[in-house]
Amino acid sequence: MNSKTLPVLLAVIFSLSQIPVAMAQQVSSSDWAAVQQIQTNAKVVVKRKKGDDIKGQMIEANDSTLTIDHNGKPQSVARADIRQVYVSHGKAEKGKWAAIGAGIGAGAGAGIGAIKYSPDSDDSGIYVVGGLLIGTGVGAVTGLLFGQSRRERTLVYSVM
């Protein structure tokens, strides 16, 4: 087999293997009864047709509106204005993502520092250490911020 065709073949196989996953994520439910069955105080994310998101805790849903507790205040959204409703599960894994970010940042920082290293200079070894420290810090903070927003969501209602 030609060395150029193997990467192309692997890319095509990988792309085709992702089709069932993509199809599963596009499953939509237009049954408003599913929204009405969401437990009180469940964390929900409401995506409105005008493009903004509202996050809060479920209060109630009737035939025409959905009411959630958004930042301590009840907020009602008309059913006609809702594009999607998600239920958010689990806790944010800030520590996990901070550790991943720290590892990636440490590797990147040390790599950048190693590029600046020169055996002809006595003090160029500080670049590797400095890059490692700065990369670890920046990566940990970035991972923490990313992990703070990551929770598993289940699509409950969707209208396109």
Summary of the structure (lengths in Angstrom):
residues: 160
radius of gyration: 23.7
end to end distance: 45.7
largest distance: 75.9
contacts: 422
relative contact order: 0.16
helix: 47%
strand: 26%
